């Protein structure tokens, strides 16, 4: 087992700043290369406070605000316009950054791209679902409408 410090929220494992033990292969092959964690050391223990402070600065202040934002996100689908071929296949995929920007452009509020989870890669136009962790205790389901951009 490897002892690591999470630098990002990992679904089912913990939040940024948490010290967890995972299997060596999971840490070596997934968490560490993607920058989701760092190896635990005594020096790294000092970084935990700064990681938690940064997380607190990004977090929605209180539970009522989080629930209000979650209600807004559930209320209407978010439209994402992106380049696509004639058959509806996208040139690339829709990233969490694109989703966060579309939510903000729709006037639904500002969310952090790291709090968005998409179950499968969005590679064609259509309707999709994403999950947004607005607060530690509040999760919102977000409906996405991916449409092709008008050709110039």
C-alpha angles and dihedrals in degrees: 000000000000124000111219141170114230115229094183134030111272116195112245093008111063149278132285111293096027118130110220140167118232136166115284095243094051091052096042098042104033118012102040100043092049093049094243092126146013128216113267115249133153088257090048089054087069090057092059092080093052091047091051091047091052090048091051091051091054095043124099106260102236144004096254092055090047092052091048091051091047090052090052092050092050094046100074139010119257116234117220117191114200139158113275140169125249092269093055096258113139125233093239126337137293108261128204088251089060090050093049091049092048092050091051092045090051089057095242095125140271118293131178115249090224090065094058121094123188115191097212136014113274104226103151140038119274142080121317140170129230133180123229121196099211096172135357089267100031126074122176129198111225123201116213129199110198112198133176117255116245111265117243 
